[in-house]
Amino acid sequence: MFLMKDITRDGNPVLRKQAQPVQFPLSDEDRELGEKMMEYLEVSQDEALCKKYHLRAGVGLAAPQVGVSKLMAAVLTPPEAEDEPSPFKAILINPVIVSNSVQPAALTVGEGCLSVDKDVPGYVPRSDRITVEYQDLKGEKHRVRLKHYPAIIVQHEIDHLHGTLFYDHINKQDPFAREPNEIFID
């Protein structure tokens, strides 16, 4: 299982590199990488286990964040209520955003990142809706439409695969500037 000591921190060059495509069939190493990234998210979202292992809770983790420059990320959005399933749970391999809305959206609290230890205040404008294509651990292709919070998380993780960090999107002159018609998500 990945621990906080395994998370690559801001300043490490791997976080600014373009990640490389993952080849199929998956190697045992690549399969294990995907499974361990999802395991981190599952454990980090369990309050007792998160505390036990001294983790920071996460909803997404990209391979560069554990020092591997490959096009792979795990996403686990928490359910709205305890008895509901996660709105989106997937290991994304070679993901590509094939379409996005012009409607901008941002989180009211801003974004954070397991690789960025400091708080970087400001709104991070994203597309409110996206369509993403990716492969899973079996190599099966998926095309999903996401909106609001899950769409923001997936965009954040795909950015990691292309060497972009969330604060790169924040308006440097006015961090809390609002885009016209921007939707704010709690």
ABEGO torsion letter per residue (X at the ends): XBBAAABBBBGBAAAABBBBBBBOBBBAAAAAAAAAAAAAAAAAABAAAAAAAGBBBBABBBAAAAGBBBBBBBBBBBBABAABBBABBBBBBGBBBABBBABBBBBAAEBBBAABABBBBEBBBBBABBBBBBBBAAGBBBBBBBBEAAAAAAAAAAAAAAGBBAAAABBAABAABBBBGBBBBX
